[in-house]
């Protein structure tokens, strides 16, 4: 089963993962988190990262949100 994880990495809080069943829902959440946490819209910078579905920084200090795809119970890692 594939899930989509939005990760919020803010220097003022613990890094938090949020899990979604669709990429669209995860990216929508990530975009809202960026806007909610940015001091100013001019602080927001989206970038393309290889292997990631979404990435945006919202501060000069590196606070960011990204979305990745992960497989639950990946048989490759079962012993």
Buried (B, 14 or more C-beta within 10 A) or exposed (E): EEBBBBBBBBEEEEEEEBEBEEBEBBBBBBBEBBEEBBEEEEBBBBEEEEEEBBBBBBBEEEBBBBBBEEEEEEEEEEE
